[in-house]
Amino acid sequence: MSSIVETKGSCLCGAVGIQATEVSTDVGVCHCSMCRKWTGGPFFAVGCQGEVKISGLEKIATYESSEWAERGFCSQCGTHLFYRLKQNNQYIFPAGLFETDGQMHLDHQIFIEEKPEYYAFLNETKNMTGEEVFAQFSGDQND
């Protein structure tokens, strides 16, 4: 994983700010029905392995979308802020949230079997089904 050492971003109205270290430059796209409903299309996401500092916490609303994750958004402007895995407190952010100066590239797609037929990406990416994603997170890989 390539990463940006430190970057910052904010919601559309600026009420919530995010400063993060070790943000991946590898953009992933999630095609699952929940992400598509949440974003209005595929979810372009980057992971963060480092420290996350969030300002404007009083403006963040969260939605527990599953037993293992919650989604955060700005209650003032509605900007999607994060998908957070509760077990290890890992943040996955919308790729467009950060000031990255063109350092990111499309790397992988998940829940590829749920991708609707009305769009396609030309980039060569690693593609994973939902079953493969869950196996990876559970450590039950057959690589």
SEKOL-303044 format. One record per residue (C-alpha): residue in one letter; x, y, z; residue number from 1. Coordinates in Angstrom, 1 decimal. Each point is the difference from the previous one (the first is absolute). Layout:
N
{code=A X=X Y=Y Z=Z pos=NUM}
...
This chain:
143
{code=M X=0.0 Y=0.0 Z=0.0 pos=1}
{code=S X=1.3 Y=3.4 Z=-0.9 pos=2}
{code=S X=-1.0 Y=2.8 Z=2.3 pos=3}
{code=I X=0.0 Y=3.7 Z=0.4 pos=4}
{code=V X=1.8 Y=0.8 Z=3.3 pos=5}
{code=E X=-2.4 Y=2.7 Z=1.1 pos=6}
{code=T X=-3.0 Y=1.6 Z=-1.6 pos=7}
{code=K X=-3.0 Y=2.0 Z=0.9 pos=8}
{code=G X=-3.5 Y=0.6 Z=-1.2 pos=9}
{code=S X=-3.4 Y=1.3 Z=1.0 pos=10}
{code=C X=-3.7 Y=-0.3 Z=-0.7 pos=11}
{code=L X=-1.6 Y=2.2 Z=-2.6 pos=12}
{code=C X=-1.0 Y=2.7 Z=2.5 pos=13}
{code=G X=3.3 Y=-0.2 Z=2.0 pos=14}
{code=A X=-1.7 Y=-0.7 Z=3.3 pos=15}
{code=V X=1.9 Y=-3.4 Z=0.3 pos=16}
{code=G X=3.7 Y=-0.3 Z=-0.6 pos=17}
{code=I X=2.0 Y=-3.1 Z=-0.3 pos=18}
{code=Q X=3.8 Y=-0.4 Z=0.3 pos=19}
{code=A X=1.4 Y=-3.4 Z=-0.6 pos=20}
{code=T X=3.3 Y=-1.8 Z=-0.3 pos=21}
{code=E X=0.8 Y=-2.9 Z=-2.2 pos=22}
{code=V X=-2.9 Y=0.3 Z=-2.3 pos=23}
{code=S X=0.2 Y=-2.5 Z=-2.9 pos=24}
{code=T X=0.5 Y=1.3 Z=-3.5 pos=25}
{code=D X=-1.7 Y=-3.2 Z=-1.2 pos=26}
{code=V X=-3.7 Y=0.9 Z=-0.7 pos=27}
{code=G X=-2.5 Y=-2.8 Z=0.4 pos=28}
{code=V X=-3.5 Y=0.0 Z=-1.3 pos=29}
{code=C X=-2.8 Y=-1.7 Z=1.8 pos=30}
{code=H X=-3.0 Y=-1.0 Z=-2.1 pos=31}
{code=C X=-2.1 Y=-1.5 Z=2.9 pos=32}
{code=S X=-3.6 Y=1.1 Z=0.1 pos=33}
{code=M X=0.4 Y=1.8 Z=3.3 pos=34}
{code=C X=2.9 Y=2.1 Z=-1.2 pos=35}
{code=R X=-1.8 Y=0.8 Z=-3.3 pos=36}
{code=K X=-3.1 Y=1.1 Z=2.0 pos=37}
{code=W X=2.2 Y=2.0 Z=2.4 pos=38}
{code=T X=2.0 Y=1.8 Z=-2.7 pos=39}
{code=G X=-2.4 Y=0.0 Z=-2.9 pos=40}
{code=G X=2.5 Y=-2.1 Z=-2.0 pos=41}
{code=P X=3.1 Y=-2.0 Z=0.6 pos=42}
{code=F X=2.0 Y=0.9 Z=3.1 pos=43}
{code=F X=3.5 Y=1.1 Z=-0.8 pos=44}
{code=A X=2.0 Y=-0.6 Z=3.1 pos=45}
{code=V X=3.4 Y=0.2 Z=1.6 pos=46}
{code=G X=1.2 Y=-1.8 Z=3.2 pos=47}
{code=C X=1.9 Y=1.6 Z=2.8 pos=48}
{code=Q X=2.5 Y=-1.9 Z=2.0 pos=49}
{code=G X=1.3 Y=2.9 Z=2.1 pos=50}
{code=E X=-1.3 Y=2.5 Z=2.4 pos=51}
{code=V X=-3.3 Y=1.9 Z=-0.7 pos=52}
{code=K X=-0.9 Y=3.3 Z=1.6 pos=53}
{code=I X=-3.5 Y=1.3 Z=-0.6 pos=54}
{code=S X=-1.1 Y=3.5 Z=0.9 pos=55}
{code=G X=-3.7 Y=1.1 Z=0.1 pos=56}
{code=L X=-1.1 Y=-3.2 Z=1.7 pos=57}
{code=E X=-3.2 Y=1.7 Z=1.1 pos=58}
{code=K X=-1.0 Y=0.2 Z=-3.7 pos=59}
{code=I X=0.5 Y=-3.7 Z=-0.7 pos=60}
{code=A X=-3.0 Y=-2.3 Z=-0.1 pos=61}
{code=T X=0.6 Y=-3.8 Z=-0.2 pos=62}
{code=Y X=-2.1 Y=-2.9 Z=-1.3 pos=63}
{code=E X=0.7 Y=-3.5 Z=1.1 pos=64}
{code=S X=-0.4 Y=-1.7 Z=-3.3 pos=65}
{code=S X=1.0 Y=-3.5 Z=1.2 pos=66}
{code=E X=1.2 Y=-1.8 Z=3.1 pos=67}
{code=W X=3.6 Y=0.7 Z=-0.9 pos=68}
{code=A X=-0.1 Y=3.5 Z=-1.5 pos=69}
{code=E X=-1.4 Y=3.5 Z=0.1 pos=70}
{code=R X=-0.2 Y=2.8 Z=-2.5 pos=71}
{code=G X=0.6 Y=3.6 Z=0.9 pos=72}
{code=F X=-1.2 Y=3.2 Z=-1.7 pos=73}
{code=C X=-0.1 Y=3.7 Z=0.7 pos=74}
{code=S X=-3.4 Y=0.9 Z=1.5 pos=75}
{code=Q X=0.3 Y=3.5 Z=-1.4 pos=76}
{code=C X=0.7 Y=-0.6 Z=-3.7 pos=77}
{code=G X=-0.4 Y=-3.8 Z=-0.4 pos=78}
{code=T X=3.5 Y=-0.8 Z=-1.2 pos=79}
{code=H X=0.9 Y=-3.7 Z=0.4 pos=80}
{code=L X=3.0 Y=0.0 Z=2.3 pos=81}
{code=F X=0.9 Y=-3.6 Z=0.8 pos=82}
{code=Y X=-0.8 Y=-3.7 Z=0.2 pos=83}
{code=R X=1.5 Y=-1.2 Z=3.3 pos=84}
{code=L X=0.7 Y=-3.7 Z=0.9 pos=85}
{code=K X=-0.9 Y=-0.1 Z=3.7 pos=86}
{code=Q X=2.1 Y=-3.1 Z=0.9 pos=87}
{code=N X=3.3 Y=1.7 Z=-0.7 pos=88}
{code=N X=-1.1 Y=3.7 Z=-0.3 pos=89}
{code=Q X=1.2 Y=0.1 Z=-3.7 pos=90}
{code=Y X=-1.2 Y=2.9 Z=-2.0 pos=91}
{code=I X=-0.8 Y=-0.3 Z=-3.7 pos=92}
{code=F X=-0.5 Y=3.4 Z=-1.6 pos=93}
{code=P X=-1.5 Y=1.3 Z=-3.2 pos=94}
{code=A X=3.0 Y=0.6 Z=-2.3 pos=95}
{code=G X=-1.3 Y=3.4 Z=-1.0 pos=96}
{code=L X=0.1 Y=1.3 Z=3.6 pos=97}
{code=F X=3.7 Y=0.6 Z=0.0 pos=98}
{code=E X=2.4 Y=2.5 Z=-1.6 pos=99}
{code=T X=2.3 Y=-2.5 Z=-1.9 pos=100}
{code=D X=1.3 Y=1.9 Z=-3.0 pos=101}
{code=G X=-0.6 Y=-2.9 Z=-2.4 pos=102}
{code=Q X=1.9 Y=-2.6 Z=2.0 pos=103}
{code=M X=-2.8 Y=-2.6 Z=0.1 pos=104}
{code=H X=-0.7 Y=-2.8 Z=-2.5 pos=105}
{code=L X=-2.9 Y=-2.5 Z=-0.4 pos=106}
{code=D X=1.3 Y=-3.3 Z=1.3 pos=107}
{code=H X=-2.8 Y=-2.4 Z=0.9 pos=108}
{code=Q X=-3.7 Y=-0.6 Z=-0.1 pos=109}
{code=I X=-2.0 Y=-2.0 Z=2.5 pos=110}
{code=F X=-3.5 Y=-1.5 Z=-0.1 pos=111}
{code=I X=0.6 Y=-0.2 Z=-3.7 pos=112}
{code=E X=-3.0 Y=-2.4 Z=-0.4 pos=113}
{code=E X=-2.3 Y=2.8 Z=1.2 pos=114}
{code=K X=1.2 Y=2.5 Z=-2.5 pos=115}
{code=P X=-2.9 Y=1.1 Z=-2.2 pos=116}
{code=E X=0.4 Y=-0.3 Z=-3.8 pos=117}
{code=Y X=-0.5 Y=3.7 Z=-0.7 pos=118}
{code=Y X=3.6 Y=1.0 Z=0.8 pos=119}
{code=A X=3.5 Y=-1.4 Z=-0.4 pos=120}
{code=F X=3.6 Y=1.2 Z=0.7 pos=121}
{code=L X=2.8 Y=-0.4 Z=-2.6 pos=122}
{code=N X=2.7 Y=-0.2 Z=2.6 pos=123}
{code=E X=1.7 Y=-3.4 Z=0.6 pos=124}
{code=T X=-0.9 Y=-0.8 Z=3.6 pos=125}
{code=K X=0.0 Y=-2.9 Z=2.4 pos=126}
{code=N X=-3.7 Y=-1.1 Z=0.2 pos=127}
{code=M X=-1.4 Y=-1.8 Z=3.0 pos=128}
{code=T X=-3.5 Y=-1.4 Z=0.8 pos=129}
{code=G X=-1.7 Y=0.6 Z=3.3 pos=130}
{code=E X=0.8 Y=-3.5 Z=1.1 pos=131}
{code=E X=3.7 Y=0.6 Z=-0.7 pos=132}
{code=V X=0.0 Y=3.2 Z=1.9 pos=133}
{code=F X=-1.6 Y=-1.6 Z=3.1 pos=134}
{code=A X=2.5 Y=-2.9 Z=-0.2 pos=135}
{code=Q X=2.9 Y=2.5 Z=-0.1 pos=136}
{code=F X=-1.3 Y=1.9 Z=3.1 pos=137}
{code=S X=-0.6 Y=-3.3 Z=1.9 pos=138}
{code=G X=3.5 Y=-1.2 Z=-0.9 pos=139}
{code=D X=-1.5 Y=-3.0 Z=-1.8 pos=140}
{code=Q X=2.0 Y=0.4 Z=-3.2 pos=141}
{code=N X=0.9 Y=-2.7 Z=-2.5 pos=142}
{code=D X=2.7 Y=2.0 Z=-1.7 pos=143}
